Amino acid sequence: AHGRPVLLHGEEGGAWPVLRLAGRLGLATRIGLEDTLRLPDGDRAASNAELVTAGRREWAAARRGHD
């Protein structure tokens, strides 16, 4: 897939590990209530916005190598 857009996506228990892998590889990803109801710490997300905020933070940390 060299030179082609790649999006990594996981669901339920795989959502956060796949999101972090996307961060480490610098690839696109997505996260939302349709993917998981849980935040990285296991707490239930109050909203889609809360998941997206956590996702951005997790992706950026993985990108920097602090997974």
N, CA, C and O atoms as CSV, one atom per row, in Angstrom:
chain,resi,resn,atom,element,x,y,z
A,1,ALA,N,N,0.826,-1.197,0.000
A,1,ALA,CA,C,0.000,0.000,0.000
A,1,ALA,C,C,0.865,1.254,0.000
A,1,ALA,O,O,0.394,2.328,0.376
A,2,HIS,N,N,2.119,1.133,-0.415
A,2,HIS,CA,C,3.017,2.282,-0.422
A,2,HIS,C,C,2.435,3.404,-1.275
A,2,HIS,O,O,2.054,3.188,-2.425
A,3,GLY,N,N,2.371,4.598,-0.702
A,3,GLY,CA,C,1.853,5.750,-1.426
A,3,GLY,C,C,0.342,5.853,-1.433
A,3,GLY,O,O,-0.214,6.762,-2.049
A,4,ARG,N,N,-0.327,4.942,-0.760
A,4,ARG,CA,C,-1.790,4.968,-0.708
A,4,ARG,C,C,-2.235,5.286,0.711
A,4,ARG,O,O,-1.558,4.925,1.674
A,5,PRO,N,N,-3.375,5.963,0.843
A,5,PRO,CA,C,-3.888,6.253,2.186
A,5,PRO,C,C,-4.213,4.958,2.937
A,5,PRO,O,O,-4.769,4.018,2.370
A,6,VAL,N,N,-3.858,4.932,4.208
A,6,VAL,CA,C,-4.152,3.781,5.062
A,6,VAL,C,C,-4.808,4.300,6.328
A,6,VAL,O,O,-4.341,5.272,6.921
A,7,LEU,N,N,-5.886,3.658,6.742
A,7,LEU,CA,C,-6.574,3.989,7.976
A,7,LEU,C,C,-6.651,2.720,8.809
A,7,LEU,O,O,-7.189,1.709,8.356
A,8,LEU,N,N,-6.116,2.767,10.027
A,8,LEU,CA,C,-6.210,1.626,10.938
A,8,LEU,C,C,-7.387,1.852,11.869
A,8,LEU,O,O,-7.589,2.955,12.376
A,9,HIS,N,N,-8.159,0.802,12.090
A,9,HIS,CA,C,-9.379,0.941,12.881
A,9,HIS,C,C,-9.627,-0.339,13.655
A,9,HIS,O,O,-9.548,-1.433,13.096
A,10,GLY,N,N,-9.926,-0.208,14.938
A,10,GLY,CA,C,-10.271,-1.360,15.763
A,10,GLY,C,C,-11.596,-1.135,16.458
A,10,GLY,O,O,-12.098,-0.013,16.519
A,11,GLU,N,N,-12.151,-2.202,16.976
A,11,GLU,CA,C,-13.419,-2.121,17.699
A,11,GLU,C,C,-13.281,-2.774,19.063
A,11,GLU,O,O,-12.440,-3.646,19.276
A,12,GLU,N,N,-14.132,-2.328,19.983
A,12,GLU,CA,C,-14.189,-2.856,21.350
A,12,GLU,C,C,-12.794,-2.933,21.960
A,12,GLU,O,O,-12.098,-1.918,22.013
A,13,GLY,N,N,-12.369,-4.099,22.417
A,13,GLY,CA,C,-11.073,-4.239,23.080
A,13,GLY,C,C,-9.880,-3.935,22.197
A,13,GLY,O,O,-8.790,-3.667,22.701
A,14,GLY,N,N,-10.068,-3.972,20.897
A,14,GLY,CA,C,-8.981,-3.673,19.965
A,14,GLY,C,C,-8.880,-2.216,19.573
A,14,GLY,O,O,-7.923,-1.822,18.908
A,15,ALA,N,N,-9.851,-1.407,19.974
A,15,ALA,CA,C,-9.884,-0.008,19.526
A,15,ALA,C,C,-8.640,0.772,19.957
A,15,ALA,O,O,-8.008,1.430,19.131
A,16,TRP,N,N,-8.290,0.705,21.221
A,16,TRP,CA,C,-7.171,1.516,21.717
A,16,TRP,C,C,-5.812,0.987,21.278
A,16,TRP,O,O,-4.963,1.788,20.888
A,17,PRO,N,N,-5.560,-0.322,21.320
A,17,PRO,CA,C,-4.271,-0.801,20.806
A,17,PRO,C,C,-4.054,-0.461,19.331
A,17,PRO,O,O,-2.945,-0.103,18.934
A,18,VAL,N,N,-5.103,-0.572,18.523
A,18,VAL,CA,C,-4.968,-0.258,17.098
A,18,VAL,C,C,-4.761,1.242,16.910
A,18,VAL,O,O,-3.976,1.652,16.055
A,19,LEU,N,N,-5.453,2.063,17.695
A,19,LEU,CA,C,-5.263,3.513,17.613
A,19,LEU,C,C,-3.820,3.879,17.960
A,19,LEU,O,O,-3.217,4.722,17.296
A,20,ARG,N,N,-3.265,3.249,18.993
A,20,ARG,CA,C,-1.868,3.529,19.366
A,20,ARG,C,C,-0.901,3.067,18.278
A,20,ARG,O,O,0.089,3.743,17.997
A,21,LEU,N,N,-1.182,1.933,17.675
A,21,LEU,CA,C,-0.346,1.463,16.567
A,21,LEU,C,C,-0.386,2.468,15.422
A,21,LEU,O,O,0.648,2.772,14.827
A,22,ALA,N,N,-1.559,2.980,15.113
A,22,ALA,CA,C,-1.678,4.003,14.069
A,22,ALA,C,C,-0.817,5.211,14.417
A,22,ALA,O,O,-0.153,5.768,13.543
A,23,GLY,N,N,-0.820,5.622,15.686
A,23,GLY,CA,C,0.015,6.737,16.108
A,23,GLY,C,C,1.489,6.447,15.917
A,23,GLY,O,O,2.225,7.279,15.386
A,24,ARG,N,N,1.926,5.266,16.348
A,24,ARG,CA,C,3.341,4.904,16.194
A,24,ARG,C,C,3.763,4.902,14.733
A,24,ARG,O,O,4.891,5.273,14.408
A,25,LEU,N,N,2.858,4.485,13.851
A,25,LEU,CA,C,3.170,4.405,12.422
A,25,LEU,C,C,2.842,5.687,11.665
A,25,LEU,O,O,3.148,5.802,10.478
A,26,GLY,N,N,2.220,6.654,12.347
A,26,GLY,CA,C,1.849,7.908,11.691
A,26,GLY,C,C,0.697,7.755,10.714
A,26,GLY,O,O,0.601,8.505,9.742
A,27,LEU,N,N,-0.180,6.787,10.965
A,27,LEU,CA,C,-1.305,6.527,10.074
A,27,LEU,C,C,-2.593,7.131,10.618
A,27,LEU,O,O,-2.705,7.434,11.805
A,28,ALA,N,N,-3.542,7.295,9.739
A,28,ALA,CA,C,-4.860,7.793,10.122
A,28,ALA,C,C,-5.606,6.719,10.911
A,28,ALA,O,O,-5.343,5.525,10.767
A,29,THR,N,N,-6.530,7.166,11.735
A,29,THR,CA,C,-7.393,6.270,12.499
A,29,THR,C,C,-8.681,7.001,12.809
A,29,THR,O,O,-8.852,8.161,12.435
A,30,ARG,N,N,-9.573,6.332,13.481
A,30,ARG,CA,C,-10.803,6.974,13.930
A,30,ARG,C,C,-11.258,6.280,15.197
A,30,ARG,O,O,-10.889,5.136,15.463
A,31,ILE,N,N,-12.063,6.984,15.973
A,31,ILE,CA,C,-12.599,6.428,17.213
A,31,ILE,C,C,-13.942,7.096,17.470
A,31,ILE,O,O,-14.117,8.280,17.182
A,32,GLY,N,N,-14.872,6.351,18.002
A,32,GLY,CA,C,-16.179,6.899,18.335
A,32,GLY,C,C,-17.007,5.856,19.065
A,32,GLY,O,O,-16.575,4.717,19.245
A,33,LEU,N,N,-18.192,6.253,19.479
A,33,LEU,CA,C,-19.061,5.358,20.232
A,33,LEU,C,C,-19.450,4.114,19.440
A,33,LEU,O,O,-19.795,3.087,20.024
A,34,GLU,N,N,-19.396,4.205,18.115
A,34,GLU,CA,C,-19.700,3.022,17.304
A,34,GLU,C,C,-18.571,1.991,17.373
A,34,GLU,O,O,-18.751,0.843,16.967
A,35,ASP,N,N,-17.414,2.399,17.884
A,35,ASP,CA,C,-16.241,1.525,17.974
A,35,ASP,C,C,-16.064,0.940,19.367
A,35,ASP,O,O,-15.792,-0.252,19.514
A,36,THR,N,N,-16.215,1.765,20.374
A,36,THR,CA,C,-16.056,1.338,21.764
A,36,THR,C,C,-16.800,2.315,22.669
A,36,THR,O,O,-16.939,3.493,22.340
A,37,LEU,N,N,-17.267,1.832,23.782
A,37,LEU,CA,C,-17.914,2.686,24.780
A,37,LEU,C,C,-16.954,3.033,25.907
A,37,LEU,O,O,-17.299,3.796,26.809
A,38,ARG,N,N,-15.746,2.471,25.857
A,38,ARG,CA,C,-14.786,2.613,26.952
A,38,ARG,C,C,-13.622,3.521,26.593
A,38,ARG,O,O,-13.134,3.521,25.463
A,39,LEU,N,N,-13.191,4.289,27.573
A,39,LEU,CA,C,-11.987,5.107,27.459
A,39,LEU,C,C,-10.766,4.213,27.675
A,39,LEU,O,O,-10.915,3.069,28.106
A,40,PRO,N,N,-9.578,4.708,27.387
A,40,PRO,CA,C,-8.376,3.876,27.569
A,40,PRO,C,C,-8.215,3.310,28.982
A,40,PRO,O,O,-7.651,2.229,29.151
A,41,ASP,N,N,-8.705,4.027,29.996
A,41,ASP,CA,C,-8.580,3.542,31.378
A,41,ASP,C,C,-9.692,2.574,31.770
A,41,ASP,O,O,-9.724,2.091,32.902
A,42,GLY,N,N,-10.612,2.286,30.835
A,42,GLY,CA,C,-11.697,1.350,31.105
A,42,GLY,C,C,-12.993,1.994,31.540
A,42,GLY,O,O,-14.037,1.343,31.556
A,43,ASP,N,N,-12.938,3.283,31.897
A,43,ASP,CA,C,-14.165,3.985,32.271
A,43,ASP,C,C,-15.074,4.133,31.059
A,43,ASP,O,O,-14.605,4.176,29.921
A,44,ARG,N,N,-16.364,4.211,31.309
A,44,ARG,CA,C,-17.331,4.402,30.228
A,44,ARG,C,C,-17.267,5.853,29.752
A,44,ARG,O,O,-17.267,6.779,30.564
A,45,ALA,N,N,-17.214,6.044,28.453
A,45,ALA,CA,C,-17.175,7.392,27.874
A,45,ALA,C,C,-18.541,8.052,28.017
A,45,ALA,O,O,-19.572,7.413,27.807
A,46,ALA,N,N,-18.542,9.317,28.372
A,46,ALA,CA,C,-19.786,10.068,28.513
A,46,ALA,C,C,-20.309,10.543,27.166
A,46,ALA,O,O,-21.501,10.813,27.020
A,47,SER,N,N,-19.417,10.645,26.175
A,47,SER,CA,C,-19.826,11.177,24.873
A,47,SER,C,C,-18.817,10.790,23.801
A,47,SER,O,O,-17.709,10.337,24.090
A,48,ASN,N,N,-19.230,10.980,22.575
A,48,ASN,CA,C,-18.329,10.769,21.450
A,48,ASN,C,C,-17.148,11.741,21.542
A,48,ASN,O,O,-16.006,11.373,21.265
A,49,ALA,N,N,-17.439,12.978,21.931
A,49,ALA,CA,C,-16.386,13.992,22.053
A,49,ALA,C,C,-15.321,13.562,23.061
A,49,ALA,O,O,-14.133,13.807,22.847
A,50,GLU,N,N,-15.729,12.931,24.145
A,50,GLU,CA,C,-14.762,12.460,25.141
A,50,GLU,C,C,-13.857,11.375,24.541
A,50,GLU,O,O,-12.655,11.354,24.809
A,51,LEU,N,N,-14.426,10.482,23.737
A,51,LEU,CA,C,-13.619,9.460,23.065
A,51,LEU,C,C,-12.637,10.085,22.083
A,51,LEU,O,O,-11.471,9.695,22.031
A,52,VAL,N,N,-13.104,11.048,21.312
A,52,VAL,CA,C,-12.234,11.694,20.322
A,52,VAL,C,C,-11.092,12.428,21.017
A,52,VAL,O,O,-9.947,12.357,20.570
A,53,THR,N,N,-11.390,13.127,22.097
A,53,THR,CA,C,-10.350,13.830,22.853
A,53,THR,C,C,-9.310,12.840,23.383
A,53,THR,O,O,-8.108,13.077,23.269
A,54,ALA,N,N,-9.775,11.737,23.959
A,54,ALA,CA,C,-8.850,10.712,24.454
A,54,ALA,C,C,-8.067,10.099,23.299
A,54,ALA,O,O,-6.875,9.819,23.431
A,55,GLY,N,N,-8.729,9.894,22.182
A,55,GLY,CA,C,-8.065,9.321,21.017
A,55,GLY,C,C,-6.956,10.202,20.488
A,55,GLY,O,O,-5.877,9.714,20.149
A,56,ARG,N,N,-7.209,11.483,20.416
A,56,ARG,CA,C,-6.174,12.419,19.952
A,56,ARG,C,C,-4.972,12.396,20.889
A,56,ARG,O,O,-3.823,12.416,20.447
A,57,ARG,N,N,-5.254,12.355,22.187
A,57,ARG,CA,C,-4.178,12.326,23.188
A,57,ARG,C,C,-3.368,11.028,23.077
A,57,ARG,O,O,-2.137,11.060,23.084
A,58,GLU,N,N,-4.054,9.898,22.976
A,58,GLU,CA,C,-3.379,8.602,22.871
A,58,GLU,C,C,-2.567,8.495,21.582
A,58,GLU,O,O,-1.441,7.998,21.595
A,59,TRP,N,N,-3.133,8.959,20.475
A,59,TRP,CA,C,-2.445,8.901,19.182
A,59,TRP,C,C,-1.166,9.733,19.237
A,59,TRP,O,O,-0.104,9.282,18.808
A,60,ALA,N,N,-1.277,10.958,19.774
A,60,ALA,CA,C,-0.119,11.854,19.845
A,60,ALA,C,C,0.967,11.277,20.755
A,60,ALA,O,O,2.152,11.356,20.428
A,61,ALA,N,N,0.577,10.700,21.887
A,61,ALA,CA,C,1.558,10.105,22.802
A,61,ALA,C,C,2.265,8.929,22.132
A,61,ALA,O,O,3.480,8.777,22.263
A,62,ALA,N,N,1.518,8.108,21.425
A,62,ALA,CA,C,2.129,6.975,20.722
A,62,ALA,C,C,3.058,7.466,19.626
A,62,ALA,O,O,4.114,6.877,19.394
A,63,ARG,N,N,2.674,8.535,18.956
A,63,ARG,CA,C,3.501,9.097,17.885
A,63,ARG,C,C,4.838,9.579,18.434
A,63,ARG,O,O,5.876,9.442,17.786
A,64,ARG,N,N,4.799,10.145,19.635
A,64,ARG,CA,C,6.022,10.640,20.285
A,64,ARG,C,C,6.834,9.506,20.903
A,64,ARG,O,O,7.977,9.713,21.310
A,65,GLY,N,N,6.253,8.309,20.976
A,65,GLY,CA,C,6.962,7.173,21.550
A,65,GLY,C,C,6.738,6.970,23.029
A,65,GLY,O,O,7.541,6.314,23.692
A,66,HIS,N,N,5.652,7.525,23.562
A,66,HIS,CA,C,5.352,7.396,24.990
A,66,HIS,C,C,4.158,6.499,25.221
A,66,HIS,O,O,3.369,6.756,26.130
A,67,ASP,N,N,4.001,5.458,24.430
A,67,ASP,CA,C,2.836,4.574,24.516
A,67,ASP,C,C,2.814,3.847,25.833
A,67,ASP,O,O,1.904,3.057,26.087
